[in-house]
Amino acid sequence: MATTAPSANVSELQSQVDALIRGKEYAKATRLVQETDVLKLVATAIESGDHRWMAIYEDALVLPGTPEDTILKVTANDYWVIPGTSDAIEDMQWQRTATQFALNYNRALQGKLADEQQEATGD
């Protein structure tokens, strides 16, 4: 499989990552996620109304970069679980990369949503 360019669309990126992980191509998935412009991805997501968090599995479902109680307030439709993450780690580099990506994405998403809310309320 040729190296895929990162998408600025969350759904397309999700499809790309899903395919790579299904094929056990962790190194390619790692490169793809590392090359993704998180700020551009978040901006595109918000423009399209996609406010889903990025989640990973460790010994439980985690939303890196969000307050701990966020997981208690969301439904399965509110996040995308990055595939290939687990407490039974298959590829340590992928687990680390996916965790860092989710952390960066969720922090950027929180910031953008807070900015939007502030603009809407005039604060």
N, C-alpha and C positions, 0 to 999 in steps of 0.2 A: 504494500500500500504506500502510495506517495505521501509525503508530508503534507498535511492540510494546513492552510492558513487559518489563523484564529478568526472566528466570526465576531461581529459586534452585536449579534443578536443572541440572547440567552437561549432561546429554543434551538437555534442552529448549533450553538456551542454544545448544548446538552446532547444533541444527536451525534455530534462529532466525538465527544468524550465517551458516550455510551458505546458507540461502535468500536472505538479503540480498546476500551476496557473489556468488552465482550470477546475481543480477539486477543486478550492478554498482552496488548501492546502498551505496557505501562510507561516505557521510556518515551514513546511518541505522545502519549496523553500528557505526560509531565511537561514535555517541550511545548505542546499546544497551549496548555494552561499558563505556563510561564511567559509565553509570548503574547498572551491576551492583554489588551489594554483595559484594565478593570474600570477605570473612570469612564471610558467610552462605552463599555458594556452596561454600566449602571445608567448612564444617561439615556442610552437607547432603550433600556428596559423601562425606565420611568416614562419616557415619551410614549411607549406603547401600552402603558398601564400595568406592566408586569412588576409587582412589588414583592415577588417571592424572595425569601432568604435562601442562602446556600447552606446546606446541612451536610454533616458527615457522621459516620458511625465510628464510635470508639467503643467503650463498653456500654454506651447508651447513645441515643441520638443527640447530637450537639449542634448548636448554631453558633460557631465561633464568632467572637466580636460583638455579640449581643448580650444584653443583661440576662442573667441566668433564668429569670422567670419568663422570658420571652417564649421558651419552649412550651410553657404551660398555657400560653394564650393563643397559640396558633393551631391550625388544623393542617392535615396532610397537603392540602391545596396551597398552603402558604409558604412552602419551601420545596427545594429540589435537593434530593439526597445525591451527592456526588458518588457515582458508582465506584466500586473497588475499594471503599473505605470500610473498615471493620475493626473489631477488637482482635480478630484472628487475621492479622495483617498479612496480605499476600505480597506486597511490594512496599518496603519501608519508604523509599524515595517518593513513590506516588502518594502514600498516606500523608507524608509531611507536606508535599506540594499542594495536595488537595485541601489540607487543613489551612495552610497559609493563604491559599487562594480564597477560600470561604471567609476567612478572617478579614482579608482586604476588601472583598466584595461587600460583606455585610456592614463593615464600618463605613464604606463609601455610600452604600444604600441608606444607612441610617442618617448620615450627614445630609444627603440630598433630600430625603423625606422631611427632615427637620427644617431645612432651608425652605422647602415648599410650604410647609405648615406656617412657618414664620411669615413668609410673604403673603399667604392667604389671610392671616389674622392681623397683619400690619404691625407686628411686634418688632 
